[in-house]
Amino acid sequence: MSGHSKWATTKHKKAVIDARRGKMFAKLIKNIEVAAKMGGGDPAGNPTLYDAIQKAKKSSVPNDNIDRAVKRGSGAEAGGADYSTIMYEVYGPQGVAFLVECLTDNKNRAAMEVRTAVNRNGGTMADPGSVSRLFNRKGVVLVPKAQEAKEVGEDDVLEAALDAGVEDVNDLDDSIEVVSEATDVVAVRTALQESDIDYDSAEVQFVASMDIPVDADAAAKVFRLVDALEDLDDVQNVFTNVDVPDEVMASLDA
């Protein structure tokens, strides 16, 4: 097993705040539009679109919104925007590294908003390449432990998908995170499906090669910076190499 970034666990414990659901819906819809534009509007022939739709459905995005996003992206309906992906590299408290992934139809706006959020929340913009070298592109599948009529454990996941390219499995309380090479994510997801194991999301993410443990003060600052970035409409994902120990997380919760 490769040993994996604690950020997934940290983010999981941090939880999604309900007030943000509108923003989360918008980001999931944008993913669907881009996937449909890149690979066509048929999920059966476009695995990226299939997984973008799956994640949106699992997050309770209404089917009508999903269908319209597919149509806009594939050109079957007017109104689709021309989105570009941009990555910004950032350093935060105690040398914690951030990769900020934007999906935007206005690069100047995205750059200005990211820079402002970083400067106001104790971070600094980093030179291109200085942060990205600390991360690897990996396939990440999230599997809920509680499934219809059964409970799924790490052994079940490994048995189903080990031959498909699983590198690592991590326990995230009520979910299991399955990590593979980026090119194996569809094979892993398919192997799980063939074993009647449901999944919440399957996508390519940036996973830190080494984590940086922080104290409570730095953890609070990291979370503030993450919140400020994720609150921006153009930001799709924030990846970081922070490791918040359990006792620090408990003190923050208190």
LINJO-V873573 format. One record per backbone hydrogen bond with DSSP energy under -1.0 kcal/mol. NH is the residue of the N-H (numbers start at 1). CO is the residue of the C=O. If there is no record, write none. Layout:
# LINJO-V873573
{{NH CO} {NH CO}}
This chain:
# LINJO-V873573
{{10 6} {11 7} {12 8} {13 9} {14 10} {15 11} {20 17} {21 18} {24 20} {25 21} {26 22} {27 23} {28 24} {29 25} {30 26} {31 27} {32 28} {33 29} {34 30} {35 31} {36 32} {37 33} {38 34} {39 35} {40 36} {45 42} {50 46} {51 47} {52 48} {53 49} {54 50} {55 51} {56 52} {57 53} {58 54} {59 55} {60 57} {61 56} {66 62} {67 63} {68 64} {69 65} {70 66} {71 67} {72 68} {73 69} {74 70} {76 71} {77 71} {84 104} {86 102} {88 100} {90 98} {91 124} {92 96} {95 92} {96 93} {98 90} {99 239} {100 88} {101 237} {102 86} {103 234} {104 84} {110 106} {111 107} {112 108} {113 109} {114 110} {115 111} {116 112} {117 113} {118 114} {119 115} {120 116} {123 118} {124 91} {126 89} {130 127} {133 129} {134 131} {135 132} {136 207} {138 205} {139 180} {140 203} {141 178} {142 201} {143 176} {145 174} {147 150} {150 147} {152 145} {157 153} {158 154} {159 155} {160 156} {161 157} {162 158} {164 161} {165 162} {166 161} {167 179} {168 179} {170 177} {172 175} {174 172} {176 143} {177 170} {178 141} {179 168} {180 139} {184 181} {185 182} {188 184} {189 185} {190 186} {191 187} {192 188} {193 189} {194 190} {196 193} {197 192} {200 142} {203 140} {205 138} {207 136} {209 134} {212 241} {214 243} {219 215} {220 216} {221 217} {222 218} {223 219} {224 220} {225 221} {226 222} {227 223} {228 224} {229 225} {230 226} {231 227} {232 229} {235 232} {236 101} {237 101} {239 99} {241 97} {243 212} {249 245} {250 246} {251 247} {252 248} {253 249} {254 250}}
